[in-house]
Amino acid sequence: MSNTPSAYALPQDYKEQGRLSQQYTWMKALCGSQSPVPDRFSLDGSPKIIDIAAGTCSWILDVANVVKNKPHVDGTQDIGEQRAHLFACDIDMSKCPPRSVMEDLRIKLFSQDVTKPFPAEMEGTFDLVHMTLLVFALTTDGWKAALENCRKLLKPGGLLMLTEVDPIIYSSHKPPPPSEAPEHDPVNAMAGPTWRHKHNSIYTGAALRNGFIVGLTHRLPKMLQAASFSVLEFDRITVPVGKLCHEYRGFRGDSLAEFENISLENTDIMLDGLSRGMLKKNILEAPLGNLISTEEEMKQVLGEIYVGTRDEGSLGIMGVFVARAE
Ligand SMILES: C[S@@+](CC[C@H](N)C(=O)[O-])C[C@H]1O[C@@H](n2cnc3c(N)ncnc32)[C@H](O)[C@@H]1O
């Protein structure tokens, strides 16, 4: 299936903006790293760094905060030291901070569809490319084009940092399969009577309906290799939601207890956005095979998932990849 800008399945509104900003702190705790950049990447020597599909720009703002790229204006001349050359882009700029904020931090912001070629003068110039959570934006063809474009932006030996999730949830009784296991069984996850089947009919169903990849973290290593990257790191992280934040820890042992509510709100907003999108197109099913055709029915199903998620919690899968451009 080919990629079009309208393929993006999540809303572009203020609720989504809030969800993404909170999600950034949660994802950092899940990964357990203090620094926004990979441990093996040095911020010395004014590196050139870009955040693609930046959304609210949380990541590049974090990098700017670390490198302290503050302008120092003397009269009309900016004589501040440029400690890193920072760029951010997205297909839709509505969630980005105001331009004045970005300019103050010397982050160059521009509009860009990652599946389309970047400006030729940028090719082969970046030391680090960062891209996170395009699972509800890119089809297989979209990923192929996006990874090619990321590689073209990088200098030989430059790094791509990619964080993605598989759009499917599991439970503490039936935890996510290990990475070496075969890919997920989406039909089994969506067809059944429980709130979890209904959750997956929306979450996994939205991915399947749009031609997105449910086993994304399984497939990315091969997709990266096909785009001439060497995969240097792949951390597969279990993502607890709700009460399970008290039982599971982040990848490096951090407590996730403080994210109980954030993880629940994140799930509510995302399922609300996905189900509204599918209801509009008359393709909302929950569980699989049961068409939901009114807002009232949708709210009832979301209510059931809301209670189930709070009573039992859920588990997801996140993959953090660091790959080198060859
Ligand atoms: C789930 S958000 C993640 C944003 C950010 N990376 C983060 O982790 O907070 C996905 C972002 O991808 C952007 N997007 C969707 N399709 C895109 C495309 N083809 N090219 C570039 N950005 C795209 C959306 O506008 C949205 O801001």
The ligand as a Gaussian input file, in Angstrom:
#p B3LYP/6-31G(d) Opt

LIG

0 1
 C        2.713000      10.018000      17.164000
 S        3.411000      11.516000      16.598000
 C        5.059000      11.422000      17.262000
 C        5.711000      12.768000      17.361000
 C        7.093000      12.781000      18.021000
 N        8.058000      12.050000      17.226000
 C        7.016000      12.218000      19.416000
 O        7.520000      11.122000      19.654000
 O        6.420000      12.882000      20.277000
 C        3.708000      11.236000      14.890000
 C        4.110000      12.492000      14.140000
 O        4.409000      12.119000      12.801000
 C        3.970000      13.156000      11.943000
 N        3.832000      12.563000      10.597000
 C        2.847000      11.753000      10.150000
 N        3.103000      11.381000       8.890000
 C        4.280000      11.962000       8.525000
 C        5.078000      11.964000       7.345000
 N        4.709000      11.255000       6.267000
 N        6.216000      12.691000       7.328000
 C        6.607000      13.416000       8.425000
 N        5.896000      13.454000       9.570000
 C        4.752000      12.724000       9.626000
 C        2.665000      13.625000      12.568000
 O        2.302000      14.915000      12.143000
 C        3.024000      13.547000      14.049000
 O        3.525000      14.772000      14.506000

